[in-house]
Amino acid sequence: MSDTADPVTNRSEIVFLYDAVDANPNGNPLSGANRPRIDPQTQQAIVTDVRLKRYLRDQLDDDGHGVYIRNVQEDGDQYTRGQLLEDRLKEVEPDDYDLDDDEEVEEFRDDIFGEFLNESVDVRYFGATMSVDTDEVYAKHLPDHFTGPVQFSPGKSMHAVNENEEYDSLTSVIATQENKQQGGFDLDDHRIQYGLIRFHGLVDEHGAADTNLTAADVERLDTLCWRAIKNQTISRSKVGQEPRLYCRVEYADESFHLGGLDRDLELDDEHSKPDEELRTVRDLTLDVTGLVDRLDGASDRIERVRVVASDVLQLTYDGELGGPSVLHDALKDAVGADAVEEIDVYDEQTATLPSDDDTA
């Protein structure tokens, strides 16, 4: 864990936007062709919170943090959940305890609990169901589940989307090694032309106590979300996705948050093309007036606002048109210049990586 190991005491609310160009941001395997998830009434693209968390877990794993819920191979064989648990608890040796002594059993349980969470940063964030055989010496000393204090609502595009029909029946021409003849076959390859997808997240300071979530863990989210979309969307159907806006509002009052801040963002119709013509981020403008004004109304209850926006994202606030500086300046006027922190993703992320003495 980070050197900043203080427990979380403040609730945070997160707004996170990323877009997808000629991509399938979240396929639905139940559709029979892994088609993009689309709301049949509104035609908005849908991305589940599970999909977003998978990106975040994979980035944590790539960064060298201990991750419990992951797909790993050992000598070509899939790890069992029990093996993953043992891997996370390699520093706690049952033979070092007298498990017939109640006090040592309690110490063993405390050590397992602390070590598991220390070595499983994803569980500190999102929780986990401990689907492990209860006869396992470790598992029977852990709860049957951890409730994650960091939760995201399913994401939806801010507009109706179109499937790109030219991808429906791609033809791939191949040559066989045997006779060098060429042949073709159809591929089900369903994508959307463009979608700007928004997520709402919440960090619950009370739930954080159950998973030992620290202030450093929360600050890691400020760079993790951005880099996860940059780095974990490189497969054939996922390439073409980019982070566009991340904003975390940290509140000063216990158990308080405004709620639904993502809904305070709108597309500026005057400066955006119609939904059916959207193809890139340069075809739209995001109106942040509602978000900033709502934060202004609760400025005395806000500790700080951490924000980063893409340099190519065009925004408007109260009629003023421009780039990220429009949002930064408006936020400073609303909640105070000292409370607004512009995130430098790649400068800050190095401080969130595991140190030599700490693998989580």
N, C-alpha and C positions, 0 to 999 in steps of 0.2 A: 504494500500500500504506500501511498505518498507520505512524505514526511509530515504533511498537514493532516494529522490523524484525529483532529477534533471531531466529535460526533456532530451530525447535522442538527441544528437547532431552528433553522428557518425553512419554511415551506417555499417551494419554487414552482412556478408555472412556465411551461415551455411552449413556444410556437416554432415549428420547423417546417420549412417549405423546400421541396426539391422538384425538379421537373424531369420529364422523360420525352425523348425525341425518337420516334420510330423504334420503340422498345415495348416490351411486355413487363411493366413494373411489378405485376403480381399475377401470375397465371393461376387459373382455377382447374386443378386436375379432375374435378368432378364434371367438368364441361365436356370431357371426352377428347378435347383437342388442346387442353391447357390454354384456353383463350383468356385474354385479360379479364379481370373482374370488373364488370360495369353494372352500375345500378340501372335496372331496366326502365325505371320511371324517369329518372333525371339524365341518364346517359353519362353520369360522372364516373370516372375511373375510381376504383377502390383498391387500396393497399392495406392489408391487415397489419395490426400491431405485431403479430408474430413474424411477418416478413421483415419489418423494420428492426426488431430485436435480433433477428438472425444476422443482419448486416452488422449490428453493433457488437454482437458476440464474436463474429468472425474477425472484426477489426481488433477487439481486445486480445484475441488469441494471437493474431499476427504481431501485435505490439509486445507480446511476451508475457502477458498476464495469465494467471491461472483461470481457466474457464471450465466449468463443470459440464454444461450442456453443449456438447459439440460432437461432431462426427470425426472420429479418428481411427486410424488403422495401425495395427501392430503386426508386423510380419505378414501382411496381407489379410489378417483376420480383424473383424470388427471388435473393438473393445466392448465388453459388457458394462452396464452401469456400475456394477460392483467393482470392476477393475478401475473405472474412472474414479470412484470414491477412494479406493486404496491409493491411487496415484496422487490424489489431492491431500491425503493424510500420511504421506510417507515419512513425515517427521515425528509422528506419534506412534510409538511401538508398544503394542499391548503387553509384551513381555516385561516392560519396565514398570508395570503396575501389578499390585496384588488384587485381582478382581474378586477375591473372596472377602475383601475388607471394604466396608461401606464407604469410608472416607476416601480411600483410593479409587473406588469406583466413581465417586462424585468428582474427584480430581480428573480422572480419565475422561469423564463425560464433558467436563468444562474444557479440557484441552482439545478434545475432538471438535467440539462446537466452535471454539475460537480458531483452530487451525483450518477447519473446513471453510469457514467464511473468509479467513485471511487468504486462502489459496483459491478462492472461487469468487472472483470479483463480479461475475455475471449474476450470481445468486444474491450478492449484496444489493444489486440493482433490481433485478426482475423476479427474484424468488425462484423456487423450484419445487417440484414434487419429487420426493425421495423414493422413487420406484425401485428400491433395492431389496433383495431378500432380507427379511428381518433377522435371519439367523447369522447374517454377517456380523462379525464382532464389532465393527464400527457402526453399522446402520442402526442397530437397536439402541444406540445411545444418542441418536439424532431424532428430531421431530419428523413426522411423516411428510411435512411440507414447510416451506418458507414462503411467506407472502411478501412479494416484492414491493418496496416503497416507491419505485419508479415505474409509472405506468403511462402508456400512450393509448389514446383512442385510435380506432382505425382511421387511416387517412383517406381523403377524397379529393379529387381534382376540383379546382375552383370553378370549373366550367364543364360543359358537355364535351365529350371526346368522340373522335371517329376512329374506327379500326382502319388500318391501312390495308386495303384489299389486295394490293399488288403483292403482298407477302403471303397471301392465303395459299398459293399453290406454286411455291418456288420450285424450279427444276434444277437439280444438281447433276452435272455431267461428270462421270467418273470413268476411269480406265482400269480394267482388271489387270492384275499381274499376269494372269494366265494367257490371255489372248489379246490384250491391249485394246479390246473393243470398248467403245464408249456406249454408255447407256444413261438413262435418266430416270428419276423417281420424284414423286411429289412429296413435299415436306409440309406438314401443318406448322405454319410459322405466323402466328397471329400477333399483331402489334397495334399500338395506338399511334396516331400521327403525332400528337402532342398532348401533354397533360402537365399542369402545374398542381402538384399534390401538397396538401397541407395537413399537418399533424398537430394534435394538442397533447401535451404531456404534463404530468404532475409529479412532484417529489414530495412525499408525505413525511414530515419530520417525525411523526409518532411511529409510523411503520419502520422508519430507518433504525430505530433502536433494536428492532427484532433481528435485523441482519447486519448490524454493525456498520451501516453505511456512514461514511465520513464526509466532511466538508470537501476534502480533496477528491473523493469519488464524484461528487456532484460537479465540481469544477472540471473534472475530466470530460463530462458530457459536453461541455462547451466546445471542445475540439473534436471529440469522438464522433458525434453525429455528422459533422461536416466531412471528416476524413473517411468515415465508413461509406458514405455514398460515393466519394471520389474513388475509393480503392476496392470496394467489394461489388461493384456493378460492372464487372469486366467480362462476364460471360456473354455468349452470342446474343441472347435475347434481352440481356439487361444493359448492355453498353448503350450509352446515349443518355444517361441520367446524371444530373449535376445538382449540388446543393445551391439554393438561391437565397434563403434567409433563415437565420437562427436567432431566436431571442429568448433569453431566460430572465424572468422577473423574480427576484428574490424578495420575499415579503418580510417586514419587520415584526409583524404581530403574529403570535402563535395561533394556529388553526384558521388563519385567514388566507383566502385567495379570491380573486375576482371571478375566475371561472370563464371558460369559453372565449379566451382571448383570440383564438384562431378565427373565430367568427366575426371579429371586428375588422378583419382584413377583407377588402373587396377588390375586384378588378375595376379600374377606371374605364368606363365605357367610352368616354370621349377620346381617350388615347390608346385604346386597345382595339384590335380587329375583332370581328364577330367570332363566336366560338368555332364555327366550322372552318374559319380561315387561319386559325392559330397553328403555327408550325414550329416556332422557336420562341425563346424568352424575349426576343426583340420585337415580337408582335404584340406584346401586352405591356400594360403599366399597372402597378399595384398601388392601390389607394390605402395609405396607412393612417388616414385621419381618425377613423373610429378607434383604432388601437391606441394611438397616442392620447387622444382626448379621454379615453377611459382610464388610462394610467394617470393622467393629469388629475382626474377626480379623486384618485386614491393615493396621491403622491406622499401623503403623510404616513402611509402604511407600507411604503416600499423602501427596502434597504438599498437595493441597487438593481440595475438593468444591464445585462451583458448581451451584446448584439454583434452580429456580423452579417453582411449582405454581399452578394455577388456584385462585382464591378459592372456587369452588363445589365443588372436589374434596374429598370426605370421605375421611379416611385413618384407619387404625388402626396402632398400633405396640405390640406386647406387650399387647394388650387395651385400650389407651387410644384413645379415639375423639375425632376433632376435625378441624380444617382443616390447612392447610399448616404451621402452627406445630408440630404433632405431629412432622412429618418433620424440620423444622429443629432442634428441640430434641433429637431422638433422634440426629441426625447429629453434633451438637456434643458430645454425651456420648460418641459412638463414636470420633470421630477428632480431637476437640479443637475448641473454639470458634473458635480462630484459623484453623483450616483450612477452616471452612465459610463460603462466601460466597453470600449470597442475591442473585440476579440481579434488577436493576431493568431490565427489557427496554427500556423507552422512554427512560430516562435514559442508559443505556449505549450504545444503538445509534448515537447521534450521533457518538460517538468512532470508530465503525467505518466511517463514510462516507468517500468519497474526499475528500482535501483539494484546495484550489485548485491546488496544485502537483503533484498526483499523481492520475492518473485511474484507477488500479487499486486 
